[in-house]
Amino acid sequence: MYVPTGGGGLLTAIARGLQHRDMPAKVIACQPAGCAPIVAFLDGSRDAPAMARCDSDISALQLPHPPDGVLAATAVRASGGWGTAPDDAAILDAQRLLAKTEGVFVEPASAASLAAAIHDVDRGRLQPTDHPLLVLTGAGWKDLARFEADDARVPLIAVDDVADRVDKWCSSL
């Protein structure tokens, strides 16, 4: 289970719920590379799940001192999971990919779960026989400024013309 992780509370709660239901899922902490104190603690490069400052533009995951960092790391380890930290560009690419291919518009922090899964596939950590579940937490409306350049490419259609446009589209299928 890939969980976007900032403060660690959501991950901890999900892991507890899985454990309570006797569901043996591995829990993966997903943090941006520029602010990944829990991931760094899990991989042994930090003595505690904390860092001096964050260098990431992924809002909601910019917590250098996650309040539930130790609990989250403990939950990840207990599940046999790990931490993955894709960079900001990969997370923003994942946000666009979700919107384009699945019609799911999430905030960048939420897209960290997909970016982490892609990162793990690319590195051989996920296998074709695995069945990852991605937690998608927040709506893309929280960060619309990132899409201003796309506005010019979207045609405006009068409400009265929508039915005709839909009919035309359906006939082309």
DOTOR-242313 format. One line per 3 residues: number of its first residue (from 1); their letters; for each residue x negated, y, z of N, C-alpha, C. Coordinates in steps of 0.001 Angstrom, whole numbers. Layout:
// residues N
NUM	a	X:Y:Z:X:Y:Z:X:Y:Z | ...;
//
This chain:
// residues 173
1	myv	-841:-1162:0:0:0:0:-890:1230:0 | -809:2025:-1044:-1602:3237:-1206:-844:4415:-603 | -1452:5051:409:-775:6108:1157:-1588:7406:1091;
4	ptg	-1003:8492:546:-1685:9780:608:-1915:10116:2088 | -3146:10502:2422:-3489:10655:3829:-4146:12001:4098 | -3482:12778:4923:-4031:14046:5379:-4397:13911:6845;
7	ggg	-3400:14062:7702:-3610:13955:9137:-3641:12537:9662 | -3162:11592:8880:-3182:10186:9267:-1889:9655:9859 | -946:10534:10185:301:10107:10824:1184:9237:9949;
10	llt	1356:9627:8696:2192:8831:7792:1606:7443:7608 | 313:7373:7365:-335:6078:7175:-167:5209:8419 | -382:5790:9578:-257:5040:10830:1161:4509:11000;
13	aia	2148:5333:10731:3549:4915:10876:3909:3816:9882 | 3453:3945:8642:3726:2910:7643:3074:1591:8062 | 1829:1658:8497:1138:435:8926:1848:-220:10105;
16	rgl	2312:576:11048:3051:21:12197:4352:-632:11746 | 5039:11:10820:6280:-558:10299:6046:-1876:9589 | 5004:-1939:8778:4671:-3187:8091:4339:-4287:9090;
19	qhr	3557:-3925:10086:3177:-4907:11105:4412:-5372:11886 | 5280:-4448:12232:6495:-4782:12984:7384:-5755:12206 | 7380:-5617:10888:8194:-6492:10030:7429:-7717:9543;
22	dmp	6241:-7941:10104:5402:-9079:9696:5165:-9103:8187 | 4869:-7936:7639:4576:-7809:6207:3075:-7581:6073 | 2335:-8579:5627:868:-8502:5605:297:-7708:4426;
25	akv	639:-6443:4339:122:-5610:3250:-1154:-4891:3687 | -2095:-4796:2770:-3288:-3986:3015:-2886:-2522:2861 | -3349:-1693:3771:-3039:-265:3720:-4295:477:3281;
28	iac	-4139:1334:2259:-5262:2067:1705:-5057:3553:1953 | -6029:4176:2615:-6006:5619:2861:-6482:6330:1595 | -5670:7244:1078:-5988:7969:-148:-6215:9437:193;
31	qpa	-7446:9882:48:-7803:11266:334:-8628:11823:-819 | -8530:13145:-1071:-9364:13723:-2127:-10833:13681:-1719 | -11703:13461:-2683:-13135:13331:-2401:-13690:14530:-1640;
34	gca	-13154:15711:-1884:-13633:16907:-1207:-13151:17077:208 | -12271:16195:646:-11776:16238:2027:-11311:14836:2406 | -12278:13985:2673:-11982:12574:2941:-12623:12100:4246;
37	piv	-12298:12728:5370:-12944:12316:6618:-12585:10896:7053 | -11363:10471:6814:-10954:9117:7212:-11627:8090:6304 | -11657:8363:5015:-12312:7453:4068:-13797:7336:4407;
40	afl	-14441:8455:4688:-15870:8441:5031:-16121:7675:6331 | -15221:7802:7279:-15339:7049:8535:-15170:5552:8265 | -14216:5206:7427:-13980:3800:7103:-15172:3174:6378;
43	dgs	-15813:3933:5499:-16940:3344:4765:-18264:3452:5516 | -18221:4008:6720:-19406:4050:7568:-20333:5231:7345 | -19955:6168:6485:-20830:7316:6249:-20617:8448:7258;
46	rda	-19622:8315:8135:-19389:9263:9227:-19145:8484:10513 | -19569:9084:11627:-19373:8460:12933:-17973:8685:13483 | -17253:9636:12926:-15891:9954:13353:-15111:10429:12132;
49	pam	-13793:10300:12156:-12997:10765:11017:-12803:12285:11086 | -13888:13004:10894:-13867:14471:10915:-15033:14988:10092 | -14872:16202:9575:-15938:16842:8815:-15892:18345:9081;
52	arc	-16968:19038:8761:-17071:20463:9050:-16028:21278:8285 | -15860:20978:7004:-14888:21724:6199:-14477:20900:4983 | -13401:21317:4383:-12905:20645:3187:-13299:21417:1942;
55	dsd	-13545:20680:879:-13856:21260:-415:-12928:20613:-1443 | -11636:20836:-1262:-10618:20274:-2140:-9498:21292:-2287 | -8890:21315:-3455:-7752:22200:-3689:-6414:21462:-3575;
58	isa	-6446:20233:-3109:-5212:19448:-2978:-4570:19791:-1632 | -3609:20720:-1693:-2966:21153:-453:-2242:19979:197 | -2048:20066:1473:-1427:19038:2312:-2392:17908:2672;
61	lql	-3522:17826:1972:-4531:16820:2325:-5830:17495:2763 | -5768:18777:3025:-6945:19552:3423:-7057:19606:4947 | -7287:18477:5552:-7420:18403:7006:-8795:17840:7360;
64	php	-9755:18684:7661:-11095:18188:7990:-11157:17457:9330 | -10191:17751:10211:-10113:17088:11524:-8721:16470:11673 | -8452:15360:11000:-7103:14788:11035:-6719:14370:12457;
67	pdg	-5582:14855:12944:-5189:14553:14317:-5001:13062:14608 | -4594:12297:13616:-4409:10858:13796:-5443:10065:13005 | -6616:10637:12828:-7658:9994:12033:-8119:8660:12581;
70	vla	-8335:8584:13893:-8782:7320:14500:-7675:6282:14403 | -6438:6693:14693:-5310:5751:14589:-5159:5234:13158 | -5285:6139:12190:-5153:5734:10790:-6257:4757:10396;
73	ata	-7485:5069:10779:-8601:4175:10446:-8432:2809:11098 | -7971:2806:12330:-7724:1543:13028:-6654:731:12304 | -5603:1409:11853:-4519:723:11134:-5006:165:9797;
76	vra	-5824:936:9093:-6364:472:7813:-7206:-782:8028 | -8094:-724:8995:-8961:-1876:9271:-8153:-3102:9694 | -7154:-2903:10533:-6332:-4022:11003:-5584:-4693:9857;
79	sgg	-5273:-3922:8819:-4532:-4482:7685:-5446:-5129:6649 | -6761:-4962:6809:-7686:-5457:5799:-7835:-4504:4633 | -7346:-3265:4814:-7384:-2272:3749:-8691:-1511:3701;
82	wgt	-8671:-382:3046:-9861:436:2850:-9432:1870:2570 | -10398:2712:2306:-10140:4092:1922:-10671:4343:530 | -9976:5188:-214:-10382:5551:-1570:-10244:7061:-1716;
85	apd	-11256:7675:-2336:-11280:9136:-2443:-11570:9601:-3871 | -10544:9660:-4723:-10744:10204:-6068:-10948:11720:-5997 | -11538:12298:-7027:-11753:13741:-7013:-10463:14491:-7383;
88	daa	-10488:15799:-7176:-9303:16624:-7434:-8812:16485:-8868 | -9721:16461:-9837:-9320:16355:-11245:-8550:15067:-11498 | -8993:13973:-10909:-8286:12691:-11082:-6901:12749:-10450;
91	ild	-6788:13421:-9321:-5481:13544:-8656:-4531:14384:-9501 | -5019:15482:-10056:-4166:16320:-10908:-3802:15602:-12203 | -4712:14811:-12749:-4395:13985:-13921:-3302:12967:-13577;
94	aqr	-3377:12390:-12396:-2373:11413:-11964:-1006:12081:-11792 | -1003:13317:-11314:259:14054:-11175:925:14206:-12542 | 143:14611:-13527:681:14773:-14888:1111:13427:-15481;
97	lla	332:12394:-15228:659:11063:-15744:1999:10570:-15188 | 2218:10759:-13905:3502:10362:-13307:4667:11121:-13942 | 4476:12417:-14151:5545:13219:-14755:5801:12801:-16203;
100	kte	4728:12583:-16937:4842:12276:-18373:5373:10871:-18637 | 4871:9874:-17909:5228:8490:-18225:6394:7941:-17413 | 6579:8472:-16207:7634:7929:-15343:8754:8926:-15067;
103	gvf	8536:10185:-15419:9544:11207:-15134:9635:11537:-13654 | 8557:11281:-12933:8534:11536:-11495:7581:12705:-11257 | 8138:13834:-10813:7355:15046:-10612:7024:15188:-9127;
106	vep	5784:14889:-8786:5339:14919:-7390:4333:16044:-7175 | 4149:16411:-5922:3102:17376:-5605:1742:16687:-5756 | 660:17455:-5917:-659:16848:-6071:-1025:15892:-4934;
109	asa	-716:16251:-3702:-1054:15371:-2573:-435:13997:-2756 | 777:13955:-3247:1465:12693:-3464:801:11871:-4568 | 311:12555:-5591:-343:11872:-6711:-1671:11240:-6316;
112	asl	-2164:11560:-5134:-3418:10952:-4665:-3306:9437:-4603 | -2112:8917:-4331:-1963:7456:-4264:-2186:6812:-5635 | -1641:7406:-6701:-1875:6867:-8043:-3336:7050:-8447;
115	aaa	-3889:8212:-8180:-5295:8448:-8530:-6200:7446:-7814 | -5894:7144:-6566:-6696:6170:-5818:-6550:4768:-6401 | -5348:4399:-6789:-5144:3073:-7388:-5898:2964:-8712;
118	ihd	-5842:4002:-9534:-6588:4001:-10798:-8085:3902:-10509 | -8543:4655:-9538:-9949:4633:-9114:-10357:3207:-8723 | -9504:2538:-7956:-9805:1170:-7516:-9767:167:-8664;
121	vdr	-8873:354:-9623:-8839:-516:-10806:-10136:-343:-11588 | -10532:911:-11800:-11751:1195:-12569:-12993:591:-11923 | -12974:441:-10621:-14135:-91:-9905:-13994:-1579:-9549;
124	grl	-12945:-2202:-10040:-12762:-3635:-9811:-12235:-4007:-8444 | -11787:-3039:-7695:-11281:-3334:-6357:-9858:-3902:-6413 | -9092:-3496:-7392:-7760:-4058:-7633:-7855:-5015:-8808;
127	qpt	-7204:-6132:-8679:-7224:-7166:-9714:-5848:-7264:-10380 | -5782:-7846:-11567:-4493:-7987:-12255:-3451:-8765:-11446 | -3888:-9567:-10519:-2941:-10343:-9702:-2439:-9574:-8484;
130	dhp	-3013:-8404:-8210:-2560:-7586:-7076:-1251:-6885:-7422 | -524:-6513:-6402:760:-5830:-6570:774:-4565:-5715 | 96:-3519:-6187:22:-2305:-5371:1352:-1566:-5303;
133	llv	1593:-958:-4166:2750:-107:-3957:2210:1280:-3660 | 2725:2278:-4361:2263:3646:-4188:3302:4448:-3416 | 2872:5086:-2359:3758:5970:-1610:3699:7339:-2280;
136	ltg	4856:7828:-2723:4980:9148:-3339:5808:10005:-2390 | 5209:11051:-1867:5799:11740:-732:6502:13051:-1016 | 5939:13927:-1819:6489:15271:-1953:6774:15656:-3389;
139	agw	7732:16563:-3578:8160:16996:-4900:7187:17982:-5524 | 7107:17953:-6837:6219:18827:-7584:6581:20292:-7507 | 7782:20581:-7075:8215:21983:-6968:7348:22757:-5989;
142	kdl	6614:22062:-5140:5767:22723:-4138:4562:23403:-4778 | 4255:23093:-6029:3035:23589:-6652:3251:23894:-8138 | 4240:24707:-8439:4594:24985:-9830:3589:25863:-10563;
145	arf	2830:26664:-9853:1891:27577:-10509:916:26831:-11420 | 607:25611:-11082:-327:24811:-11871:204:24546:-13292 | 1498:24703:-13498:2108:24372:-14790:2544:25592:-15590;
148	ead	2106:26791:-15193:2509:28003:-15900:2122:27967:-17374 | 960:27452:-17690:518:27402:-19088:1428:26516:-19936 | 2065:25551:-19324:2958:24656:-20058:4288:25322:-20399;
151	dar	4657:26377:-19662:5945:27028:-19868:6146:27504:-21298 | 5096:28022:-21906:5205:28570:-23256:5516:27491:-24290 | 5173:26265:-24003:5385:25176:-24961:6764:24531:-24839;
154	vpl	7504:24869:-23811:8819:24263:-23607:9880:25161:-24241 | 10588:24649:-25244:11605:25483:-25903:12827:25685:-25001 | 13352:26883:-25040:14588:27164:-24315:15764:26827:-25219;
157	iav	16750:26161:-24662:17924:25753:-25430:19149:26265:-24686 | 20009:26923:-25402:21242:27435:-24796:22103:26261:-24333 | 22800:26465:-23252:23638:25408:-22685:24624:24882:-23729;
160	ddv	25179:25764:-24526:26160:25348:-25530:25554:24442:-26600 | 24230:24457:-26759:23559:23653:-27787:23060:22297:-27267 | 23157:22061:-25988:22588:20839:-25405:23248:19584:-25965;
163	adr	24566:19552:-26029:25267:18351:-26516:24833:18000:-27941 | 24760:19007:-28811:24325:18750:-30192:22892:18228:-30234 | 22029:18786:-29414:20630:18345:-29373:20534:16896:-28902;
166	vdk	21317:16541:-27900:21325:15162:-27397:21833:14223:-28479 | 22916:14595:-29154:23456:13760:-30243:22418:13562:-31333 | 21727:14630:-31714:20706:14551:-32761:19580:13633:-32320;
169	wcs	19174:13760:-31078:18094:12909:-30549:18541:11444:-30568 | 19766:11174:-30125:20264:9775:-30084:20340:9173:-31482 | 20716:9960:-32455:20814:9425:-33829:19444:9129:-34419;
172	sl	18399:9741:-33857:17063:9476:-34374:16423:8226:-33768 | 17063:7629:-32795:16501:6441:-32138:16641:5200:-32950;
//
